[in-house]
Amino acid sequence: MCLLSSAWPLTKLALTAGSTPLWFAEGRAVLSGLTAAIILMVRGRFRRPGRADLPALLAVGVLQLGGYFALAHEAVAWVPAGRTAILANTTTVWVVPLSLIFLREPIAARRWLAVALGVAGIAVLTNPWAIDWTSRDVLIGHAFLLGAALSWSVAILVTRVSRPRLTMFELLPWCFLVASVMLAPLIWWHAPHGTLGADPGSWAALAYIGFIAGPLGTWCVMDATAKLPAVVSSIGFLTTPAVSLILANLFLGEPLTADLVCGSALIMVGVAFAAWPGRRFR
């Protein structure tokens, strides 16, 4: 999650330097897909997906990458980037009820406590009392962010129950290909004259995310989603906004306020409760 966490402050840096949100999302998707494909080719493991791979491939490509990228990056136009990093990763809000309804996965008491702590930490970080809920732009931006979290949550559930023939890393270039194709018409419609920016910092941020954070971070997330209970993985994803805000403080100079410290602490304690092994009986 540290790799994906580092992507949000750099994305904010690139957008500040002049990159158009959707163009930056398309750039990171294309570069990440190419990087994963080259790694697989070098290792002799580049394979075409089969029918058994389609549920996981489409779930990740359409929902976790394409839909998530489109909604989260578009939300930056209405919502500050720091709040975007927080709300776009609130998958736990959706995963808990969805996993109970569709997966019937048992949720231990300590994980209910972890969910409560994580959601409380998100509430502290977002400070919803300071938001102007009468503003149309604010409502649109927050609806996009909740939609991004829902899109990722559904991808978690589908990946959890699917049984692909290829490994998650072998599916990765194809997932990014689907996401790139999804974003292309949206760019043509909404930002045809956009740009990746002329500032070297913007290109450096894109290179780091596209070559390192994007492919490797997404692979780790996909693998964790497939192997861990849905609730546990979704709670773990809450570390992304907390770490993102800390990195933004260190590298972008954003203030380290009391709500940041308190909210991050609540999330980290919640993750610890979720990851703590339960008792095993014979």
N, C-alpha and C positions, 0 to 999 in steps of 0.2 A: 504494500500500500504506500510505502514511502516514495516509490517511483511515480505513482499516479498523483500523490500529494504534491510532489515538486512541480508537476505539470501546470497546476492552477496558477501559482504566482508568475510562472513564466508566460502563461497564456495572457494574463493581465498585462504583463510587461510588453508583450507583442502587440496587443490591442491598443495599448497606450501609444506605442510607436507608430501606429497607423495601419495595422493589419485589419482587414474586414473579418468579423467573427466567422462567417460561413466559409470564407476562403481559407482561413487558418484551420478550421475543422477539416476541410477537404485535404489540405496539405498534410496534416498530421496523419490522416487516414491512409493516403496514398504512400507516404514515406514508410509508415509502420508496416503496411502490407508488403511493400517491396523488400524491406529489411528482413521480415520473417521468411519470405519466399527465398531470398538469397541464402540465408542460414540453412534452410532445409535443403536447397540444391547442393550446397557445399557438403552437407552431411549425407547426401544421397537419399533423403527422406521426403522429397517433394512428390506428393501424390494427389490425384484428382479425387474429390469426395464422391462417395456412393450414396445410394438411397438411404441407408441407415444413418448417414451423417447429416441428412438434411434438417431434421428438427433442431439439433444443436447449432448447425451452421446458420440457419435462418433466424433462430432466436438471438444469437450473438450479433450476427451481421445487421439484421433489421432493427432489433430492439435495443440491445446493449450498446451498439456502436452507432448505427445510422440514426435511429430515432433519438437516442440520448444526445449525440453530438448536435443534431439539428436543434432540439429544444433547449439544451443547456447553453449553447453558444448564441442562439437568438435571444435568450433571456438577458444576456449581458447588455442589450440595448435598453432594457427597462429596469434592470436590477444591478446594483454594484457587484463587481466581480467577486468580492469576498463573500457576500451573501449567496451568490450563485454557487460557489464552491461548497457551501454548507447545505443548502436546500436540495441541490441536485444529487446529493449523496444520502438522502434520507430514505433509503430503500426499506429500512426496518418498518417505517410507517405502513408500508404496503405489504411487505413480505410476511409479517406475523399473521394478519387475518387471511391472506391468500394461502399460506402454507397450512393453516388450520382447516380451511375449507377444501382445498384441492389435494394436498399431499397427506393430510392426516398425520403429520409428524408430531410426536409427543414433545411438548415443551416443558422442561423441568422448571421447578420453582425458581432456581437460581438464574435461569435464562429469562424468566419473566422480570426478575429484578434487574437483569442486565438491560433488557429492553427499556424498562422504566428509567434507568439511569441514563441510557443513551439518548432517549427522547428528551429527557430533562436537560441534558447537556446541549442538545441542538436548540432547544427553546431559549436557553441562556445565551447561546452564541448569536442567534438571529435577533433576539430582543424584539419580539413581535409587537410590544407595546409602543415602540418608537416608529412603527410603520404607518404611513398614511393610507389606511384601507379605503378611503373615499376616492383615491386616485385611480383612474381607469388604467393608466400605464402600469402602476404597481400591481394591480390585480392580474393584468395580462402576463406580466413577467413572472409573478409567483405561480400562476397557473401553468406556464411553460415548465417551471422548475419541478413542480409536483408531477407533471406529466413525464418529465425526464426520469424522475425517480420511479414512477410506476412502470415505465418502459423497461428499465433495468430490472425491476423486481420480477416482472413476468419472464424475462430472460433467465433469471436465476432459477425460477421454478421449472421451466422447460429443460434447461441444461441439467438440472438435478435428476429428472426422471428419464431423460433420453439416454440411449446407449450407443453412441457413435462408434463406428469402426476405427476411424483415425483418432490419434491423440489430439488433445486440445491445441497443442502447438502446431500440429500438422493442419488443423482447420484454420489457424489464425490468418494466413494470407487470403484465404477465400472469404473469411468473415470481413476483413478490411476491404476486399474488393466489392462485396455487397454494399457495405456502408458508403464507399466512394461513389458507386452508381446511384445510390439513394440521394446523396447530397447534391449531385450534379444538377438535376432539374430545379432543385430548390435554389441553388446559386443563380441559375439562369433567370429565374423568376424574381427573386428578391434582391440579389446583389450582382447584377451582370457587369457592373463597372467597378467591382471591388478590387482589392489588391492585397498582396501579402506584405506590403510595406517596403519602404526603401531603406529603413534603418538597419544597420548590421545586427543590432541586438534582437530585432524581430526574427531575422533569419537564423541567428544562433539559437534562439528559443525553439524555433521550429525544428532545427536539426537535432537538438537534444531530445525533444519529445518524439519526433518521428523515428529516430534511429535507436533510442535507448528506452525512454520512459514509456512510450506508446506500446511497442511490441512486447517488451519484457514485462511491463506492469500489467498489460491486458492478459497476457498468458498466465501470470500468477493468479489473477482474479478468476479467469475461466477455470483453471485447475482447482482452485479452492472452492468455487461454486459447485463443481461436479462432485467433489469428495466430502465436503462438510455439510452438515444440516443447514437448510436454507436460512433459518433464524440466526445461527452462529455466523455464517458468512456475511449476512446483511449487517449484523452488529459490528463485525470487524471492519466493514466498509466505512463505518462512522469515523474511524480514525483518519480518513482522508481529509475531511474539512478541518479537523483539529490540527493536524500536522501542517496543512496548507497555510492556515492562519499563522502558525508559529514561524514557518519559513518566510511568509510575507513580512513578518516583523523583523526577521534577521536580515533579509536581503533587499526588501523594498522600503524598510523604515516605517511600516505601519505600526501604530501604537499598540503596546502590549497592555491592554486594559484588564480590569478586574473580571469583567464578564468573559473575556477570552480565557483567562487562567481558570476560572471556576468551571466554565462550560467544557473546556478541554479535559480537566480533571474528572468531571463526571463521566465523560465518554470513555476515558481510559479505564476507569474503575469498572464501568459497564462491560467493556471488552474483556477485562480480566475475569469477571464473573462468568461471562459466556464461554470463555476458553477453559475455565477450571474444570478438570475431569470429574465426572460424577462417580458415585460408588458403583462397584461392579459386584454382582452376586453370581454365585454358581447356579 
